[in-house]
Structures are given as structure tokens and as C-alpha cells.
Amino acid sequence: MGNNTVSMKFLFDLFPVLCFFAVYWVSDIYTATVAAILATIAQVAWLRLRKKRIEPVLWVSLALIVVFGGLTLFLQDKRFIMWKPTVLYWIFAGALAVSATMFRKNLIRAMLAKEIRLPEPVWARLNWSWVAFFILMGCANLYVAFNFEEPTWVKFKLIGGTGLMLLFVAAQALFLARHIQEESKP
């Protein structure tokens, strides 16, 4: 995948969060929640119209934003939208852990094996490091959501969450660089 394609996918994936953030700063958390719901629905519709595959992660995200965002709006209780990132992170952690332990399938390897070759123990460490990261991100989100003011949580959701993800990916790249196996030349 080229850098341009990766950049566009990253922005596409961040679209609902960016919409939430932009609308929040000109309105309130409830209007921003509507924007995030509509942005996620628009993502799915766009992919459907273009006859592109909709990744399971996007389906999960859509379900969570509709449920937690819907509860936020219906009950006028912002705690539901504040829980949504944590639930998403913990679903990711659970999927990686359950897949590895119960089904002996490493989902990180399944996603990246076409791009890079690694020894099996490295794949396992990579998978479990993502499990730990997602668990910690979920905890961090709850800590910020329920111990700081709402604007701080919104900033953390965009800047802190995205920044920590980028730092973690960069650390993973440095770790992987030491372990990537070169293709044997004929």
C-alpha cells in the first residue's frame, strides 16, 4: 500500500472523530454526537455505493456509535458517548485475545502477513501488545472522561487517543524492524 493510500485510509477512519470534534467546538456534545453518527453512516454508505468491502471494524464502530450515541441523545446523558471509545477498545482487545487463545488465530498476523514476515514468537508478542494497548486505552478514556471536564475529554479523544495510537504504532514499527525476516532470494 502506498503512503498516499495509507494517509487517505487513516483520514477516512478518523472522519467521524473529526466531525465530532469540529461540531463540538461550535455547538455541544449532543449535536457532535449526531454528527458522529451521521458521519459513520455516511462512511458505510460511501463504501456500499462504491461496492467496496466494509471492514468488520467499521461495522462494530457503526453499531457502537448508533447504540451509545442513540442512548446519549435519547436520555440526554453524555456518559454513554463517553463510554463508547472504551467499549470499542475493549472489543478490539477481546477479539484479539479470544482469537489467539480459543481459536489459535493471530488476527494481527492475519492482517499483516502479506506485508511482512516475522518469526512466530514475534507475532504472538505483537498480538498481545495490542491487547494490552487497547485495554490501557479503554482505561485511559474512562479515567479522563470521569475525572476531568467534558472539553478535556473531547480533546483527549481526538488528540490524546490519536497521538497515543501513533506513538504505539511507531514503537511497534521500531520493534518490528529488528525482527522482519528477509525473503530468501532464489
C-alpha positions as CSV (number, residue, x, y, z in Angstrom):
1,M,0.0,0.0,0.0
2,G,1.4,3.4,-0.9
3,N,1.8,6.2,1.5
4,N,-1.0,8.2,-0.1
5,T,-3.4,5.3,0.2
6,V,-2.4,4.8,3.9
7,S,-2.9,8.5,4.6
8,M,-6.3,8.5,2.9
9,K,-7.4,5.4,4.8
10,F,-6.2,7.0,8.1
11,L,-8.2,10.2,7.4
12,F,-11.3,8.1,6.3
13,D,-11.1,6.1,9.5
14,L,-10.8,9.3,11.6
15,F,-13.7,11.1,9.7
16,P,-16.4,10.5,12.4
17,V,-14.0,11.6,15.2
18,L,-13.0,14.7,13.2
19,C,-16.7,15.5,12.6
20,F,-17.5,15.0,16.3
21,F,-14.6,17.3,17.3
22,A,-15.4,20.1,14.8
23,V,-19.1,20.1,15.6
24,Y,-18.4,20.0,19.4
25,W,-16.4,23.2,19.2
26,V,-19.2,25.1,17.6
27,S,-22.1,23.5,19.4
28,D,-22.4,20.9,22.1
29,I,-21.8,17.3,22.9
30,Y,-25.3,16.2,21.7
31,T,-25.0,17.9,18.3
32,A,-21.5,16.5,18.0
33,T,-22.9,13.0,18.7
34,V,-25.4,13.4,15.9
35,A,-22.6,14.4,13.6
36,A,-20.5,11.3,14.6
37,I,-23.5,9.1,14.0
38,L,-24.2,10.6,10.6
39,A,-20.5,10.6,9.6
40,T,-20.2,6.9,10.4
41,I,-23.4,6.1,8.5
42,A,-22.0,8.1,5.6
43,Q,-18.8,6.1,5.7
44,V,-20.7,2.8,5.3
45,A,-23.0,4.3,2.6
46,W,-19.9,5.6,0.7
47,L,-18.3,2.2,0.7
48,R,-21.5,0.5,-0.3
49,L,-22.1,2.9,-3.2
50,R,-18.5,2.2,-4.4
51,K,-19.1,-1.5,-3.9
52,K,-16.1,-1.7,-1.6
53,R,-15.7,-4.2,1.3
54,I,-16.8,-2.8,4.6
55,E,-14.4,-4.0,7.3
56,P,-15.8,-5.7,10.4
57,V,-14.2,-2.9,12.5
58,L,-16.4,-0.3,10.7
59,W,-19.5,-2.4,11.3
60,V,-18.6,-2.6,15.0
61,S,-18.0,1.1,15.1
62,L,-21.3,1.8,13.4
63,A,-23.2,-0.4,15.9
64,L,-21.5,1.2,18.9
65,I,-22.0,4.8,17.7
66,V,-25.6,4.2,16.9
67,V,-26.3,2.4,20.3
68,F,-24.2,4.6,22.6
69,G,-24.8,7.8,20.6
70,G,-28.5,7.0,20.4
71,L,-28.7,6.4,24.2
72,T,-26.8,9.7,24.7
73,L,-29.4,11.6,22.6
74,F,-32.5,9.7,23.9
75,L,-31.5,10.0,27.6
76,Q,-29.7,13.4,27.2
77,D,-26.8,11.7,29.1
78,K,-23.3,12.3,27.8
79,R,-21.8,9.4,29.8
80,F,-22.9,7.0,27.1
81,I,-20.9,8.7,24.3
82,M,-18.0,8.9,26.7
83,W,-18.1,5.1,27.3
84,K,-18.2,4.4,23.5
85,P,-14.4,4.6,22.9
86,T,-13.7,2.3,25.9
87,V,-16.2,-0.3,24.7
88,L,-14.7,-0.2,21.2
89,Y,-11.1,-0.6,22.6
90,W,-12.1,-3.4,24.8
91,I,-14.0,-5.2,22.0
92,F,-10.7,-5.0,19.9
93,A,-8.7,-6.3,22.9
94,G,-11.2,-9.1,23.5
95,A,-11.3,-10.1,19.8
96,L,-7.5,-10.3,19.6
97,A,-7.3,-12.2,22.9
98,V,-10.1,-14.7,22.3
99,S,-9.0,-15.3,18.7
100,A,-5.4,-16.1,20.0
101,T,-6.4,-18.2,23.0
102,M,-9.5,-20.1,21.9
103,F,-9.1,-20.3,18.1
104,R,-5.3,-20.2,17.9
105,K,-5.6,-17.5,15.3
106,N,-3.4,-14.3,15.5
107,L,-5.5,-11.6,13.9
108,I,-2.6,-9.2,13.8
109,R,-0.7,-11.7,11.7
110,A,-3.7,-12.3,9.5
111,M,-3.8,-8.6,8.8
112,L,-0.1,-8.1,8.2
113,A,1.4,-11.4,7.0
114,K,1.1,-10.3,3.3
115,E,3.2,-7.2,4.1
116,I,5.9,-8.6,6.4
117,R,7.4,-11.9,7.6
118,L,8.1,-12.4,11.2
119,P,9.1,-15.3,13.5
120,E,6.1,-16.8,15.2
121,P,7.0,-15.7,18.8
122,V,7.2,-12.1,17.5
123,W,3.7,-12.4,16.0
124,A,2.5,-13.5,19.4
125,R,4.2,-10.7,21.2
126,L,2.8,-8.2,18.7
127,N,-0.7,-9.5,19.2
128,W,-0.5,-9.4,23.0
129,S,1.0,-6.0,23.0
130,W,-2.1,-4.8,21.0
131,V,-4.3,-6.5,23.5
132,A,-2.6,-4.6,26.4
133,F,-2.6,-1.3,24.5
134,F,-6.3,-1.5,23.8
135,I,-7.1,-2.4,27.4
136,L,-5.0,0.6,28.6
137,M,-6.6,2.9,26.1
138,G,-10.0,1.9,27.3
139,C,-9.0,2.6,30.9
140,A,-7.3,5.9,30.0
141,N,-10.5,7.0,28.2
142,L,-12.6,6.2,31.3
143,Y,-10.2,8.0,33.6
144,V,-10.2,11.2,31.5
145,A,-14.0,11.0,30.9
146,F,-14.9,10.8,34.5
147,N,-12.1,12.7,36.2
148,F,-11.9,15.8,34.0
149,E,-14.2,18.3,32.5
150,E,-16.0,17.5,29.2
151,P,-13.8,19.7,27.0
152,T,-10.7,17.9,28.3
153,W,-12.2,14.5,27.4
154,V,-13.1,15.7,23.9
155,K,-9.5,16.9,23.4
156,F,-8.2,13.6,24.8
157,K,-10.5,11.7,22.5
158,L,-9.0,13.4,19.4
159,I,-5.5,14.5,20.3
160,G,-4.6,12.1,23.1
161,G,-6.2,9.0,21.7
162,T,-4.8,9.6,18.2
163,G,-1.4,10.7,19.5
164,L,-1.1,7.6,21.7
165,M,-2.1,5.4,18.8
166,L,0.5,6.9,16.6
167,L,3.2,6.6,19.2
168,F,2.3,3.0,19.8
169,V,2.4,2.2,16.1
170,A,5.8,4.0,15.8
171,A,7.1,1.9,18.7
172,Q,5.7,-1.2,17.1
173,A,7.5,-0.3,13.8
174,L,10.8,0.1,15.6
175,F,10.3,-3.2,17.4
176,L,9.3,-5.0,14.1
177,A,12.3,-3.6,12.2
178,R,14.6,-5.7,14.3
179,H,12.6,-8.9,13.6
180,I,11.5,-8.7,10.0
181,Q,12.7,-11.7,8.0
182,E,14.0,-11.0,4.5
183,E,12.6,-13.0,1.7
184,S,15.2,-15.6,0.6
185,K,16.4,-14.7,-2.9
186,P,16.5,-17.6,-5.5
